[in-house]
Amino acid sequence: VQLQASGGGLVQAGGSLRLSCKASGTVFSQNTMGWYRQAPEKARELVATIRGVGRTNYADSVKARFAISRDNAKNTVYLQMNSLKPEDTGVYYCNADSPFTPAPAWGQGTQVTVSS
């Protein structure tokens, strides 16, 4: 499985970004797709997940500000991030978790920096 994330960048607080992650080498619809992030000197944490049928889950810190979605025809998962805060700064990683593989797959990460 290969995951290619894109869409990160530098944005001012209150701004928006949209991350994309395109998957290959897997039956995309069978995967629960997720976004995780890691801030400097902190552990990687869950941001949001979306199951193949569309059920979503969010970290409390991003609820009502972020929205995860997927396009199974394009093998792509998105993360729309609104009302960004400096504490949202970090490297955002895409994750694909299938019941048919022994371990989840990770993308290379995309940097998101929110300035105050």
C-alpha positions as CSV (number, residue, x, y, z in Angstrom):
1,V,0.0,0.0,0.0
2,Q,1.3,3.5,-0.9
3,L,-0.2,6.7,0.5
4,Q,0.7,10.1,-1.0
5,A,-0.4,13.0,1.2
6,S,-0.5,16.6,0.0
7,G,-2.0,20.0,0.8
8,G,0.0,21.1,3.8
9,G,1.4,24.6,4.1
10,L,1.7,27.8,6.2
11,V,-1.5,29.5,7.1
12,Q,-2.6,32.2,9.6
13,A,-4.7,31.4,12.6
14,G,-8.4,31.3,11.6
15,G,-7.5,30.1,8.1
16,S,-8.2,26.9,6.2
17,L,-6.4,24.1,4.5
18,R,-7.5,21.0,2.7
19,L,-5.3,17.9,2.9
20,S,-5.5,15.0,0.4
21,C,-4.2,11.5,0.5
22,K,-4.3,9.2,-2.5
23,A,-3.9,5.5,-2.0
24,S,-2.7,2.8,-4.3
25,G,-2.0,-0.9,-4.0
26,T,-5.1,-1.6,-2.0
27,V,-8.8,-2.0,-2.3
28,F,-9.5,1.4,-1.1
29,S,-13.1,1.0,0.0
30,Q,-12.0,-1.8,2.4
31,N,-9.8,0.5,4.4
32,T,-10.7,2.7,7.3
33,M,-8.8,5.9,6.4
34,G,-7.4,8.2,9.0
35,W,-5.4,11.4,9.6
36,Y,-3.0,11.7,12.5
37,R,-0.7,14.5,13.4
38,Q,2.5,14.9,15.3
39,A,3.7,18.2,16.9
40,P,7.3,18.7,17.7
41,E,8.3,16.7,20.8
42,K,4.9,15.2,21.1
43,A,3.4,11.8,20.4
44,R,1.5,11.1,17.2
45,E,-2.2,11.6,17.8
46,L,-5.5,10.7,16.1
47,V,-7.2,13.6,14.2
48,A,-10.0,11.8,12.4
49,T,-11.0,8.5,10.8
50,I,-13.6,7.5,8.2
51,R,-14.8,4.0,7.6
52,G,-15.4,2.6,4.1
53,V,-19.2,3.2,4.5
54,G,-18.5,6.8,5.7
55,R,-18.8,6.6,9.5
56,T,-16.5,9.3,11.0
57,N,-14.7,9.8,14.2
58,Y,-12.9,12.9,15.4
59,A,-10.6,14.0,18.2
60,D,-12.4,16.3,20.6
61,S,-9.9,19.1,19.8
62,V,-10.9,19.3,16.1
63,K,-14.6,18.5,16.3
64,A,-16.7,21.2,14.5
65,R,-13.6,22.6,12.8
66,F,-12.3,19.7,10.7
67,A,-14.1,17.4,8.3
68,I,-12.9,14.1,6.9
69,S,-14.3,12.7,3.7
70,R,-13.4,10.1,1.1
71,D,-13.9,9.5,-2.6
72,N,-13.7,5.8,-3.2
73,A,-13.8,6.3,-6.9
74,K,-10.6,8.3,-6.7
75,N,-8.9,6.3,-3.9
76,T,-8.6,9.6,-2.0
77,V,-9.3,10.8,1.5
78,Y,-9.5,14.4,2.4
79,L,-9.3,16.5,5.5
80,Q,-10.8,19.9,5.4
81,M,-9.4,22.0,8.2
82,N,-11.2,25.3,9.1
83,S,-10.6,27.8,11.9
84,L,-7.1,26.6,12.3
85,K,-5.2,27.3,15.5
86,P,-1.5,27.5,16.3
87,E,-1.9,24.3,18.3
88,D,-2.9,22.5,15.0
89,T,0.7,22.8,13.8
90,G,2.4,19.5,13.1
91,V,3.1,16.9,10.5
92,Y,-0.1,15.3,9.3
93,Y,0.0,11.7,8.3
94,C,-2.4,9.6,6.3
95,N,-3.2,6.1,7.5
96,A,-4.9,3.2,5.8
97,D,-6.2,0.3,8.0
98,S,-7.5,-2.8,6.3
99,P,-8.8,-6.0,8.0
100,F,-6.9,-7.9,5.3
101,T,-3.4,-6.6,6.1
102,P,-1.3,-7.3,9.2
103,A,-0.6,-3.7,9.9
104,P,-1.9,-0.2,8.9
105,A,0.0,1.7,6.2
106,W,1.3,5.2,6.6
107,G,1.9,8.0,4.2
108,Q,5.0,10.3,4.3
109,G,3.4,13.2,6.1
110,T,2.7,16.8,5.1
111,Q,3.6,19.8,7.2
112,V,0.9,22.1,8.5
113,T,2.1,25.3,10.2
114,V,-0.4,27.8,11.7
115,S,0.9,31.2,12.7
116,S,-0.6,33.3,15.4
